[in-house]
């Protein structure tokens, strides 16, 4: 039934940055969820969206995010939250990707930031590159000027993989990004935890992934 499994990256193959956001807010005495709320207001055209499409540079992003968060009750500099985005790879999800790859086409659609926006620590960049090499095709928002949930980015992926959307499984940790994929006909899995996602993926593919 299925021919391809398409993955989000952050929050799926890595731990969610939301945990880091919460720690940052608590340490700074900021209102709970101020970062996530800033990201969701006008989510198609806010500072975050523009930065992920590489429409603004880091200085402009820093200023715009500060203005947008202040409007919600507390100023948070954009530059201060960028280091919070580098989650840890989930080894069990990477192993599942390896097993999936043996049977299915694989793709990754990631809303990311312009190169060097976050920086790297130690050998992490090489490790990430090894994981990215497991995909048949990768689409990065900052490289193409489009980001999820724009339906065009999903269409680009199915065209690149030469598959029908109905033959695809798509995993993402954000419901807003799953909706367009589901509307195209994909089977979607919302990643709440690695364990839950793997159970649903095993049920859908019939493979043992752990």
Secondary structure, 3 states (H helix, E strand, C coil): CCCEEEECCCCCCECCHHHHHHHHHHHHCCCCCHHHHHHHCCCCCCHHHHHHCCCCCHHHHHHHHHHHHHHCCCCCCHHHHHHHHCCCECHHHHHHHHHHHCCCEEEEEECCCCCCCCCCCCCHHHHHHHHHCCCCEEEEHHHHCCCCCCHHHHHHHHHHHCCCHHHEEEEECCHHHHHHHHHHCCEEEECCCHHHHHHHHHHHHCCCCC
